[in-house]
Amino acid sequence: MPASSSVKRNPADSAAAKTSRGAIRCRFCGAALDHEIIDLGTTPLCENLRRQETPDAAETYYPLRLMRCRSCGLTQLSVSADPQEIFREYPYFSSVSSSWVAHAKQLVQSMDARLSLNGKVVIEVASNDGYLLKHAKVAGARVLGIEPALNVASVARSLGIETISKFLDAAVADEIVDQHGSASWLVANNVIAHVPDLNGFVSGLEKLLAQDGVLTIEIPHLMQLLANRQFDTIYHEHYCYFSLAALTRVLAQHGLEVFDVEELKSHGGSLRVYAAHTGQAAWDGSRNVAALLAREREFGLEDDWVYDQFAADVNDTRRKLLSFLLNLQEDGKTVAGYGAPGKATTLLHACGIDKHLLPWTVDRNTYKQGHAIPGTGIEIRKPDEILKEQPDFVLILAWNLAREITQQMKAVESWGGRFVIPIPQLTIL
């Protein structure tokens, strides 16, 4: 844990983690969780940014232990931070990433070709700032966003995207269907991992979806997380970590059937899962589903040794990154970060890195500028600070956007600066 931070622990969660070892219950099936994959110590909430003038103010720390249910296969955290505390004011705006906006536009175009969206109801859960629904609206769809983060939802509304600021569950879904109708296309991009009440949330999805509708879910793929040492994507905002097999079981329990799947490059390797009410598949993608389920089994997602190897690999990465930065400091080299994503909080805390090794980082998100990464004292500045200060090395904390970032910051090469990518293993470009 970085030495520069003042720690205010959450007594209830810390006690629960200590007394419930071996008795923690799976969020989906209720079985006891007795397989700990890795313990990353304690960290503050990853997006709980501190103002720059008070970066070392006391913060609440939560245990960060990744567990696996041997009964249903769902990988998940041992404790649940309060979603109200995480999401009511949220510093992530999807439209900041041009590549993510392009990704959303392509998805809308694909679904428009398949479903003819004109005049149909399109609902997105965790709709953020309207990054996707604005494209669906252009296609003629009747759009509705569900976004609990008030600050982000207000941006969507300013774009003319009707947005409800509530957390989805079965009761909220019933209200929405009564007032707006059910969804011909229901979108849930990178949200199902963010809900502590998994069954309540999926029940809400089932109620929102029209009888002949299509549900698309995008999730970071557990297999890629393990294969590429993406341990920094483990944080309290992500309660669960899905394989296709686990997600299929969860959806089936609530009357939803996976009928197709695509593998994506986003977020270090994701899945786009297509689902419908059981027996109502919009097209036949069963071969894709069967093939990926087979690959997951071959990879070893049902075997303990895969998770043991992941933990060993992660600990190796943690040691190497810390040693690299210590050596830079000893050699008098300067280093800055690029990006202040939620995963940076886990990466930095797990590696023991604070403002003494990485004084500042930059981010295009103006909402984050002027703050500090939780628990580290690392300042978040504007991107042009890199051009001004000309550091010897730029550590890309938002490594999933490394290509976009290196293109935006090609000027770094002009003074001999070099980029560093920490995941899956330390790489100097």
N, C-alpha and C positions, 0 to 999 in steps of 0.2 A: 504494500500500500504506500503511495507517495507520502513522504514524511512532511510535506508542506501543508497538508490539509488537517483541519481540526475535525475530529470525528464525533458525530452524535449518532449513536447506534439506535436501532429500533428494538427495544427490549422484547417486545412480543414476538417479532419475527425471529430474532436471534434465539430466544428460548425455544420456539417451535422447532427450529432447525436442530437444536441439540437434543431435545427430549423425544422428537418423533422419528429419529433415525430408525428405519425398518418398519415404521408405521405410517409413513406419508402415503396418501392415497392418490391413485391415478385420477387425473381430471376427467377422463372419459369413462373408463370401466369400473373405477372404484377399487381396483386391486391394490395391494400394498406394493410400494416402490422400494425394492431392495437392491437395485443395481445402480450404484453411483458411477457415472462415466468419468467426470472430472469435477474437482472442486477448485474454482477460480478465486476463492477467498471472499471478501466482501467489497462491494462497490456502491456508490450512490446511484440513483436513477440516472440513466445515461443522457437524458435530455433535460435534466434539471439544472439549467445553466445559471451561473452566478454572474452578477454584474462585475465588470472588470475592476471596479474600485473596491470590491469586497470578495475577491476570488477565494479567499481562505476561510470564509465564514463557515461555521459549523454545519455539517450536512448529515443526513440520515443515511446509514449504510445498511445494505441488505445482503444476506448470504447469496452467493452465486454458485449453486451446485446443479449440475446437469444430471438428470436421472433417466432411466429407461424402464418402462413397464414391460415385464416379461410376459404378461398376459395378453395385452393387445398390441404391443410394439410401439406405443406412443412415447416419444422422447420429450422431456418436459423439465421445467425448473422445480426445485423442491419447495419454494415458497412463492406466494402471489402478492406482489405489491398492489396497492389500491389503484385500479385503473383511473379513478377520478383524479388522483394525484398526478398520474402520468399524462393523461390525455386532455384534461380540461383546457389547458393552454399549451399548445404544441409548437415547437420551433421548426418543424420540418414542413417545407412547402414544396410540393412535387414539381411545380413549374420552374423551380430554380435550375433543374437539370434539363438541358435541351434534348439530351438523348432519351430521357424518360418521357418527355412530352411527345417526341417522335414515336416512341414505342407505343404510347397510348393511341396516337392517331392511326397507326398501322392496325392496331387491334380493332378499333372502331370500323375502319374500312373493311377489314376481313369479316367482321360480324354483320356489317351492312350487306355485303355480298351474299352472305349465307341466309340472313333472316329478313332482309328488306326492312330497315328500321323506321322508315318514314311512317309517322303516325302511331308508332308503337311505344309502349312504356319501357323506358330503360332506367333502372335504379342501380346506383352504385353505393355500396357500403364502404365507409371510410373513403369518402369522395374527395377529401382534402380540399384543394383550392379550385377545383373544377377542371383540372388538367385533362381529364378524359371526357367528362360529360359535355364540355364545350364543343367537342368534335361530334359527339352524338347528336347534340342540338342542331348543329349545321346539317347533319344528315336527315333532319326532320323528325327526330324522335321527341317524345314527351319525356323530359328528364327530371329525375329527382335524386338529390344527394342525401346521404345519411352521414353526418360528420360531427362527432361529439366535441371536437376541439373548437371552441367558440371563435378564437382569433383566426383560424384557418377557414372556418365556415363563412366568416364575414367576407373574406376575399372572394369566395365562390359566389356569394350573393351579389357582390358588386359587379360580377360578370353576367348577371341575369340567370344564374343557376339556382333554382329553388333548393334549399338545403335545410334539413331537419337536424338539430343538434341534440341527438340522443344516442345512447348506447343501444344497440340492437338486441332484442330478445323476443320471445314469442308474443308478449303483450304489445310491444311497440310495433311488431310486424302486423298484428291484427289492426291496429289503428291506421297504419299506412295503407293497407289494402282497402279499408273502408273509405278512406279519403281520396286515394289516388289510383286505386286499382292494382292488380298484380303485375309483375314484371315479365315481359316477353324475353328480355335479356337482363339478367341480374349479375352484377359485377362485384367481385370481392378480391381485389388485388392487394396482396400483402397485408391482410388483416386478420385472417383466421388464427394466425399464430399469436395475435395480440389480445386475445380474450381469455380471461381466467375461467369463465363459465362456458366451457366449450359446448356442452350439450344445449344450453339455453340459446346460445348464438346460432348453432346449426338448425335448431328448431325454428328460429326466426327466419333463416334463409329459406327453409322449406315452405313456410307460410307465405313469404313474399313472392315466390316463384309461381308464375302462371302454370296451369296444368300442362301446356305444350311449350313452356318456356325453356330457355337454356341458361344455366348458371356457369360462369367462368370464374375459376379461382386461381390466382397466382400465388405461389409459395416458394421460398428458398427451399432447395431440395436437400434433405438430410444427407443423402449419399454424397453430394458435392461438398457439403460442409465437412464431412469426415475425410473425404479424399484429399481436399485442398486445405486442411488445417484452418478452417475459417472460424476459429474459436472466438474471434471478436464479435461475431454475430450472435453470440450468446449474451443476452442482457435481459434485464427485468421487464422490458417492454415486450419481449418475445417469451410468452409463457410456454409455448409448445414448438416442436421442431418436427416437421412431417416428412415421412417417406410417402410414396404413392400408396403403398399397402396400408399404412396407418390411416391416411386420409380416406381411402376407400371404405374402410371399416366404419369410420366415424359417420360418413355421409349415409352409408347403407342403414345404419341404426335409426336414421331419421327419414327413411323413405326416399333417399336420393341415390341415384346410380351414376357412377363414372362411366362415360361411354367413349371418351377420347382423351388423349394427353399429348402435349408437345413439350419438348425440352427447350429451354431458353438460356441465353447467356447472361441475362440481367441478374444483378445482385450475386455475382459469382457462381451462377448456375441455379436456375429456377425451373419450376414446372408450371405449365398452364393446363389446368384440369377442366374438362368440360363435363358437366353433370346435368341430369334432368330427373324429374320424378320417375320412379322405377317403371320401366317398360315404355318410356316416352322419349327415347333417344332421338335426337334430331338427324343424326346420320350415324353410320357404322364406323367407329374408330377402334373397335375391339382388339384388332391386331396390335395397334400401338400400345394399348393398355396391357395386354398380355406380355408383349415383348419387354416393356419396362419393368413390370413386376418380376419377370424372370431375371433380368439384369440385377435388380435389387437383391434377389435371393443369392445370385452368384457372387455379388460383391460381399455378402456376408452380414447383411443388416440384422439377421436373426441370430448372429453368433457373437459371443462376448469378446472374442479376441480382436475383432475389428475396432471396438470401442477402446480396448486397452491400448492398441497401437496408436489410435488417435490421441489419447492422453499423452503417450510418450512423445509423439511428434510435436504436439503443442508445447510441451515443456522444453523441448529442444529449441523451438522457434522463440520462445520467451527468453531463454538464456542468450541466444545469438543476437537478438535485437538490442537487449540491454547492454551487452558487451560492445556492440558496434557503436552505440551512442557514447558510452564511457570512453572508448578509444578516440572518438572524434573530439570529445572534450579535452582529453589529455594532449591531443595533437594541436589544440588551438583552432580547430575548424568550427565554422558556424553552421547551424542547422535550423531550419524552420519546417513547419508542417504545412500540408495543403489539405484542407477539408476539416470539418468538425462534425462528422457524422456521429450518430449514437454509438456505433461500434468502437469509436476511438476511446470512449470511456473504459470499456472492457480491455481493449488492447493495452492502454497505458497503465491501468491499475494492475493488470495481470503481469506486466513486465517490470513494474516498479519504476515507471518513468513519470517524472513531474516537471515543473517549470525549470528546475535546475539543469535538466538535460535537454529539454525542448521548450525554450522560453515562450514561443508563440507559434500560432498556426493562422491560416487564412481561410476564409469561406466566402463564397458568392452570396450566401443567404444573409441579407442585411439584418434580418431579425436576430441572427447569432452574433453579429459583429458587436464588439464592445462588451462581450461576456467572456467567461472562461470555461474551459472544459471541466465538468464536475470533478471536484476532489483533487485537481492537479495544479491549479493556479496558472495553467497555460492559457495565455490571452488569445482571443479570436479577433483577427484584424481583417482589413480589406485586402483583396488579392494583389492590388498594386504595391503593397508593402514589400512583396518579394522582389519586384523590380527595383524598388528603392534601396532595400537593404542588401540585395545580392548575396544571399547565403551560399555557402559552399555546397550544401546538400539540402534537398527538399524531400521530406518524408511524406509520402502520399498516404494519408490516413483513410481517405475515401478510395481505397484501392480498386473497388469495382468500377470506378470511373477513371481509371488510370489513363486510358487512351485519350479520353476527352480532355483530361487535365494537362497531359503532356503536350497536346496540340495547342491548347489555350496558352500555355506558358513556354512556348518554344524559345522565348528570349532567354530563358535560364541558361541555355547552352552558350550564349554569346559571351558570358563571363567565366565559362568553364564550370558552371554549376552542374550538379548531377542529381537525378531523381532516384529515390529509394522506395521500393515497394516491399512492405513487410510480410504480406500474405500471398501465396501459401508458404513461401520461404523467403528469407532476406535476399533481395535482388537489387543490384545497383545498375542503373541504366546509363 
